């Protein structure tokens, strides 16, 4: 049976973390994915995970930390027991505007990932929607990133691919051999869930997950992360989503 993970960023507005971990374990989650806001005390974090029988298989780290605080990032990843490290974002004011710039960014990621790969971690990029928006020449940033950084993995955020106007199945087929993790999330029908930024619980939105899941299962991906960027009830989201995912 597939082990499902949960991006703890989804519960950032519902402290304390200890209660979230207890809830997730009770719902049948086996793994969680970390993010920058919870890494302050890695040993205490690991102790909390152990108390609830959870594994932090993967984590998101800022590009700044990955490049400039390598030892700190490695210590966090090792202490909590991660096997995959992902860079999740680049600020809007730092994003390239042309193909050459995005290829350069891909090369930057390749370089940034080397110490983590050398230490035995998977290292990859996690997409949002901006990498799927065509450039003036018609090419797409995500392709430039992955092509210029052949040594990095891809954590596909399927719903952001959809919001970027692209077909996730086409992208999974194109770069499936690079896929190590997938964010399982959903998009509400147009005009609904405005207070949740238009996101939905998995299986209760418009993303065709059964068809996408069939493609995902053909890839090397082993980390499957439930996420909702702004749930108004994280317990409802966590429960409905794992129930839906188990039926895929």
C-alpha positions in Angstrom: 0.0 0.0 0.0 1.2 3.5 -0.9 2.5 5.6 2.0 1.2 9.1 1.9 3.0 12.2 3.1 1.7 15.6 4.1 3.3 19.0 3.5 3.2 20.6 6.9 3.0 24.1 5.3 -0.7 23.2 4.8 -1.1 23.4 8.6 1.0 26.5 9.3 -2.1 28.4 10.4 -3.2 25.7 12.8 -0.6 25.5 15.6 0.8 23.8 17.6 2.7 21.4 15.3 2.6 18.7 17.9 -1.2 18.6 17.6 -0.9 18.4 13.8 1.4 15.5 13.9 -0.9 13.6 16.3 -3.8 14.3 13.9 -1.9 13.1 10.9 -0.7 9.9 12.5 -4.3 9.2 13.6 -5.5 9.6 10.0 -3.0 7.1 8.6 -0.3 9.3 7.3 3.1 7.8 7.6 5.3 10.6 6.3 5.4 14.4 6.4 7.3 17.0 4.3 9.0 19.9 6.1 9.4 23.6 5.3 11.5 26.4 6.5 9.3 27.6 9.3 9.7 24.4 11.4 13.4 23.8 11.3 14.4 25.9 14.3 15.2 22.9 16.5 15.9 19.8 14.4 16.4 17.5 17.3 13.2 18.5 19.0 11.4 18.1 15.6 12.8 14.6 15.2 11.6 13.7 18.8 8.1 15.0 17.9 8.1 12.9 14.7 9.2 9.8 16.6 6.5 10.3 19.3 3.9 10.0 16.6 5.5 7.4 14.4 6.0 9.7 11.5 8.9 10.1 9.1 10.0 13.4 7.5 11.0 11.8 4.2 11.5 15.1 2.4 11.8 18.8 3.0 11.7 22.2 1.3 14.6 24.6 1.8 15.0 28.1 0.5 17.5 28.7 -2.3 19.4 31.1 0.0 19.9 28.4 2.7 20.8 25.7 0.1 23.5 27.9 -1.4 24.8 29.8 1.6 24.1 27.6 4.7 25.0 24.2 3.3 26.2 22.8 6.6 23.0 24.0 8.4 20.7 22.5 5.7 22.6 19.2 5.7 22.4 19.0 9.5 18.6 19.6 9.5 18.1 17.0 6.8 20.3 14.4 8.5 18.9 15.1 12.0 15.3 14.6 11.0 16.0 11.7 8.7 15.2 13.1 5.3 16.1 11.4 2.1 15.1 14.2 -0.3 15.8 17.9 -0.3 13.8 20.2 -2.6 14.2 23.8 -3.6 10.6 25.2 -3.8 10.7 28.7 -5.1 12.5 31.7 -6.5 11.1 35.2 -5.7 9.4 37.1 -8.5 12.0 39.8 -8.6 14.7 37.2 -9.1 13.1 35.3 -12.0 14.7 35.4 -15.4 12.8 36.8 -18.3 14.2 34.7 -21.2 15.3 31.2 -22.1 19.0 31.9 -21.5 18.2 33.2 -18.0 16.2 30.1 -17.1 18.9 27.8 -18.4 21.4 29.7 -16.2 19.1 29.2 -13.3 19.0 25.5 -14.0 22.8 25.4 -14.0 22.7 27.3 -10.7 20.4 24.6 -9.2 22.7 21.9 -10.5 25.6 23.5 -8.7 23.6 24.2 -5.5 22.5 20.5 -5.4 26.0 19.0 -5.6 26.8 18.9 -1.8 23.4 17.4 -1.0 23.7 14.7 -3.7 27.3 14.1 -2.6 25.9 13.5 0.9 23.5 10.9 -0.4 20.3 13.0 -0.7 17.9 13.3 -3.6 18.0 17.0 -4.7 15.4 18.6 -6.9 13.2 21.4 -7.9 9.6 21.9 -6.9 7.5 23.8 -9.4 4.8 26.4 -9.1 2.8 27.9 -12.0 5.3 30.5 -13.2 7.7 27.9 -14.7 4.9 26.7 -17.0 4.1 30.1 -18.5 5.5 30.4 -22.0 8.3 32.9 -22.6 8.1 35.4 -25.4 9.9 32.9 -27.7 7.2 30.3 -26.9 9.5 28.1 -24.8 8.7 27.1 -21.2 11.0 27.8 -18.2 10.5 24.4 -16.5 12.0 22.7 -19.6 15.0 25.0 -19.5 15.5 24.3 -15.8 15.4 20.6 -16.1 17.3 20.4 -19.4 20.1 22.6 -18.0 20.3 20.6 -14.8 20.3 17.0 -15.8 21.5 15.8 -12.4 18.5 17.2 -10.4 15.2 15.6 -9.7 11.7 17.0 -10.1 9.0 17.2 -7.4 5.9 17.8 -9.5 3.2 20.0 -8.1 0.5 18.8 -10.4 -2.1 21.5 -9.5 0.4 24.3 -10.1 1.1 22.8 -13.5 -2.6 23.0 -14.2 -2.8 26.6 -12.9 0.2 27.4 -15.2 -2.0 26.4 -18.2 -0.2 23.1 -18.9 -1.1 19.5 -19.1 0.4 17.6 -16.2 0.2 14.2 -18.0 2.3 15.6 -20.9 4.9 16.9 -18.5 5.0 13.7 -16.5 5.5 11.7 -19.7 8.2 14.1 -20.8 10.2 14.2 -17.5 8.9 11.1 -15.7 12.3 9.6 -15.3 13.3 12.7 -13.2 10.2 12.5 -11.0 11.0 11.5 -7.4 8.0 13.2 -5.6 4.6 14.5 -6.4 2.4 17.0 -4.6 -1.2 15.7 -4.6 -3.5 18.7 -4.5 -6.7 19.9 -6.1 -8.3 22.9 -7.6 -11.9 24.0 -6.8 -14.4 24.7 -9.6 -14.2 28.2 -10.9 -15.7 30.7 -8.4 -15.7 28.3 -5.5 -13.5 28.2 -2.3 -12.5 31.8 -2.7 -11.5 32.0 0.9 -9.1 29.1 0.3 -7.5 30.8 -2.8 -9.5 28.4 -5.1 -7.8 25.2 -3.8 -9.8 22.1 -2.9 -9.4 19.0 -0.8 -8.0 16.2 -2.9 -10.8 14.3 -4.8 -13.2 17.2 -4.3 -11.9 19.5 -7.1 -11.4 19.5 -10.9 -7.9 17.9 -11.3 -8.3 14.5 -13.0 -6.4 12.6 -10.5 -7.2 9.0 -11.6 -5.7 9.6 -15.0 -2.7 11.5 -13.6 -2.1 8.9 -10.9 -1.9 6.2 -13.6 1.0 8.1 -15.2 2.7 8.9 -11.9 2.8 5.1 -11.1 5.0 4.6 -14.2 7.7 6.9 -12.8 10.4 6.4 -10.1 8.4 8.7 -7.7 8.1 7.3 -4.2 7.1 10.4 -2.2 3.4 11.4 -2.5 2.6 14.6 -0.6 -0.8 15.9 0.2 -0.9 19.7 0.1 -3.4 22.6 0.3 -2.0 26.1 0.2 -4.7 27.7 2.3 -7.2 25.3 3.9 -9.8 26.9 6.3 -9.9 23.6 8.1 -6.7 21.5 8.0 -8.2 18.5 9.7 -11.0 18.3 7.1 -8.5 18.7 4.3 -6.1 16.0 5.7 -8.9 13.5 6.3 -10.8 13.9 3.0 -7.6 14.0 1.0 -6.0 10.8 2.3 -9.4 9.0 1.9 -9.5 10.1 -1.7 -5.9 9.3 -2.4 -6.2 5.8 -1.1 -8.9 5.2 -3.8 -6.7 6.3 -6.7 
